[in-house]
Amino acid sequence: MSEREGGLAVPGGEDPGSLGAEVGSSVLAEAVDRIAHQLKNPLQAMTVNLEVIRMRAAEGDEEETERLTGVVDQNIRLVDRRIRMLIALARRSPEEPRTGVDLAEFLQEAAAAFRLDEREDGQGLRLRLPDADGEGDGLSVRAREGALLALVLAAASGARHAAREGNEPYLAAGSGEEPWVEVGPGGPWESGEQRDELAEQARRAGGEVETDTTGEGPFRVRFPRA
């Protein structure tokens, strides 16, 4: 499988055992802080561009006005995506309906929204996704978006802690009989109780755990196709 890769680091330094069934409040608080900080740039850009648009429109410069209007539109959509992802995480519940989710786009958006591309102490997660013109076309699933995000953050946090023994952690998506998300090479799921908590979180997200009975190795969750 050809891959698009990028360095990822998971927010928070919590004990992975506390992140099994729920993302801890400190992780959520840090996520809010990361997104709030990240939103400053597009909001500031929109403020500046709107002022320039008014000036160029008054001068009759239609080409520049159209270009800057497009930049503002892009920033508006960026802000909207960030806010919607944060709301999904904050409002996750068993009553959350399943919706269509493209796993590749979802993981990339999560990485950007929560600034997961920042490596902390060299313990970054590598993102592994299939090319869009290949296997990536079959990664649309039905899942509860908020619970899926919580699951990814929880499992990734555990993998990052496990990587201190020298194994490089990664976050991947792919498609076999059904699309799947995988976190590895090891983590909190290698403990029975914590594995059960993450399995419950996977069920809340609308998926089913494929990790073997010993819990050793990567943690994979498969989802029904949309």
C-alpha positions as CSV (number, residue, x, y, z in Angstrom):
1,M,0.0,0.0,0.0
2,S,1.4,3.3,-1.0
3,E,1.2,5.9,1.8
4,R,0.9,9.5,2.5
5,E,2.8,10.0,5.7
6,G,3.2,12.8,8.2
7,G,4.5,13.1,11.8
8,L,1.8,13.1,14.4
9,A,2.0,13.6,18.2
10,V,-0.9,13.1,20.5
11,P,-2.1,15.9,22.9
12,G,-1.7,15.4,26.6
13,G,0.7,13.3,28.7
14,E,-1.9,11.4,30.6
15,D,-1.6,7.8,31.7
16,P,-3.1,5.9,28.7
17,G,-5.1,3.8,31.2
18,S,-7.2,6.8,31.9
19,L,-8.1,7.3,28.3
20,G,-9.7,4.0,27.5
21,A,-13.5,4.5,27.6
22,E,-13.4,8.3,27.7
23,V,-11.0,11.0,26.7
24,G,-9.9,12.7,29.9
25,S,-11.1,16.3,30.6
26,S,-7.5,17.5,30.5
27,V,-7.1,16.2,26.9
28,L,-10.4,17.9,25.9
29,A,-9.2,21.1,27.5
30,E,-5.9,21.0,25.7
31,A,-7.8,20.2,22.4
32,V,-9.9,23.3,23.0
33,D,-6.8,25.4,23.6
34,R,-5.1,24.0,20.5
35,I,-8.0,24.8,18.3
36,A,-8.6,28.2,19.8
37,H,-5.0,29.1,19.2
38,Q,-5.1,27.7,15.7
39,L,-8.3,29.7,14.8
40,K,-6.5,33.0,15.4
41,N,-4.6,32.9,12.1
42,P,-7.6,32.5,9.7
43,L,-9.7,34.9,11.7
44,Q,-7.0,37.5,11.6
45,A,-6.5,36.8,7.8
46,M,-10.2,37.3,7.2
47,T,-10.2,40.6,9.1
48,V,-7.3,41.9,7.0
49,N,-8.6,40.6,3.7
50,L,-12.1,42.1,4.2
51,E,-10.5,45.5,4.7
52,V,-8.4,45.1,1.5
53,I,-11.5,43.9,-0.3
54,R,-13.4,47.0,0.6
55,M,-10.4,49.1,-0.7
56,R,-10.0,47.2,-4.0
57,A,-13.8,47.2,-4.6
58,A,-13.9,50.9,-4.2
59,E,-11.0,51.2,-6.8
60,G,-12.9,48.9,-9.2
61,D,-10.2,46.1,-9.1
62,E,-12.5,43.2,-9.7
63,E,-9.8,40.6,-10.2
64,E,-8.1,41.3,-6.9
65,T,-11.5,41.5,-5.1
66,E,-12.5,38.1,-6.5
67,R,-9.1,36.6,-5.4
68,L,-9.3,37.9,-1.9
69,T,-13.0,36.9,-1.6
70,G,-11.9,33.3,-2.4
71,V,-9.2,33.4,0.3
72,V,-11.8,34.6,2.9
73,D,-14.2,31.8,1.8
74,Q,-11.4,29.2,2.3
75,N,-10.7,30.5,5.8
76,I,-14.4,30.5,6.6
77,R,-14.6,26.8,5.7
78,L,-11.5,26.0,7.7
79,V,-12.9,27.6,10.8
80,D,-16.2,25.8,10.3
81,R,-14.5,22.4,10.0
82,R,-12.4,23.0,13.1
83,I,-15.4,24.0,15.2
84,R,-17.5,21.1,14.0
85,M,-14.9,18.6,14.9
86,L,-14.5,20.1,18.4
87,I,-18.2,20.1,18.9
88,A,-18.4,16.4,17.8
89,L,-15.8,15.5,20.5
90,A,-17.5,17.5,23.2
91,R,-21.0,16.2,22.5
92,R,-20.2,12.6,21.8
93,S,-22.8,10.2,23.3
94,P,-24.3,6.8,22.7
95,E,-27.3,8.6,21.1
96,E,-25.1,10.3,18.5
97,P,-26.3,9.1,15.0
98,R,-23.9,7.2,12.7
99,T,-23.0,9.3,9.6
100,G,-20.9,8.8,6.6
101,V,-17.2,9.3,7.4
102,D,-14.2,9.1,5.0
103,L,-11.5,7.6,7.2
104,A,-8.6,9.1,5.3
105,E,-10.1,12.6,5.3
106,F,-11.2,12.2,9.0
107,L,-7.7,11.3,10.2
108,Q,-6.1,14.1,8.2
109,E,-8.6,16.6,9.5
110,A,-8.1,15.4,13.1
111,A,-4.4,15.8,12.7
112,A,-4.8,19.3,11.5
113,A,-7.6,20.4,13.9
114,F,-5.8,19.2,17.0
115,R,-2.3,20.2,15.7
116,L,-1.3,16.6,16.0
117,D,1.5,17.2,13.5
118,E,3.6,18.7,16.3
119,R,6.1,16.1,17.6
120,E,6.6,16.1,21.4
121,D,9.9,14.7,22.8
122,G,10.4,12.9,19.5
123,Q,7.4,10.7,20.2
124,G,5.3,11.4,17.1
125,L,2.7,9.2,15.4
126,R,3.3,8.6,11.8
127,L,0.2,8.9,9.7
128,R,-0.2,6.1,7.1
129,L,-3.0,6.5,4.5
130,P,-3.5,5.0,1.1
131,D,-3.3,7.1,-2.0
132,A,-6.5,8.8,-3.0
133,D,-6.5,7.2,-6.4
134,G,-6.1,3.7,-5.0
135,E,-7.3,2.0,-1.9
136,G,-8.3,5.4,-0.4
137,D,-11.4,5.4,-2.6
138,G,-12.9,2.7,-0.4
139,L,-12.6,4.2,3.1
140,S,-16.1,5.7,3.5
141,V,-17.7,4.2,6.6
142,R,-20.7,4.7,8.9
143,A,-19.5,5.8,12.3
144,R,-20.3,8.1,15.2
145,E,-17.8,10.9,14.6
146,G,-17.4,12.2,18.1
147,A,-16.8,8.7,19.5
148,L,-14.5,7.9,16.7
149,L,-12.3,10.9,17.4
150,A,-12.3,10.0,21.1
151,L,-11.2,6.5,20.3
152,V,-8.4,7.7,18.0
153,L,-7.1,10.1,20.6
154,A,-7.2,7.4,23.4
155,A,-5.5,4.6,21.4
156,A,-2.9,7.0,19.9
157,S,-2.0,8.3,23.4
158,G,-1.4,4.7,24.5
159,A,0.7,3.9,21.5
160,R,2.8,7.0,22.0
161,H,3.5,5.9,25.6
162,A,4.4,2.4,24.4
163,A,6.8,3.9,21.8
164,R,9.2,4.9,24.6
165,E,10.7,1.5,24.4
166,G,11.9,2.2,20.9
167,N,9.0,1.3,18.6
168,E,7.8,4.1,16.3
169,P,4.0,4.6,16.8
170,Y,1.7,5.0,13.8
171,L,-1.9,5.7,12.9
172,A,-3.2,4.1,9.8
173,A,-6.3,3.5,7.7
174,G,-7.0,0.9,5.0
175,S,-9.6,-1.3,3.5
176,G,-9.9,-5.1,3.3
177,E,-13.3,-6.8,3.6
178,E,-14.2,-3.7,5.6
179,P,-12.4,-0.4,6.1
180,W,-10.3,-0.1,9.2
181,V,-8.4,2.2,11.5
182,E,-5.2,0.9,13.1
183,V,-2.9,2.2,15.8
184,G,0.4,0.5,16.7
185,P,2.7,-1.0,17.4
186,G,1.5,-1.4,21.0
187,G,-0.3,0.4,23.7
188,P,-2.8,0.2,26.6
189,W,-4.8,-2.5,24.8
190,E,-2.1,-5.0,25.8
191,S,-3.6,-4.8,29.4
192,G,-6.9,-6.7,29.6
193,E,-8.9,-4.1,31.5
194,Q,-7.7,-1.3,29.3
195,R,-8.3,-3.4,26.2
196,D,-11.9,-3.9,27.2
197,E,-12.3,-0.1,27.7
198,L,-11.0,0.6,24.3
199,A,-13.2,-2.1,22.8
200,E,-16.2,-0.5,24.4
201,Q,-15.1,2.9,23.0
202,A,-14.8,1.2,19.5
203,R,-18.4,-0.1,19.8
204,R,-19.6,3.4,20.8
205,A,-17.9,4.7,17.6
206,G,-19.8,2.1,15.6
207,G,-16.8,-0.3,15.0
208,E,-15.6,-3.7,16.0
209,V,-12.2,-4.5,17.4
210,E,-10.0,-7.0,15.4
211,T,-7.1,-7.1,17.9
212,D,-6.2,-10.6,18.8
213,T,-7.2,-12.2,22.1
214,T,-3.8,-11.5,23.7
215,G,-4.0,-7.8,22.9
216,E,-0.4,-7.8,21.7
217,G,0.6,-5.8,18.6
218,P,-1.4,-3.1,16.8
219,F,-5.0,-2.1,17.7
220,R,-7.3,-2.3,14.7
221,V,-11.0,-1.4,14.5
222,R,-13.1,-2.1,11.4
223,F,-16.2,-0.2,10.4
224,P,-19.2,-1.0,8.1
225,R,-19.0,0.7,4.7
226,A,-21.2,3.7,4.2
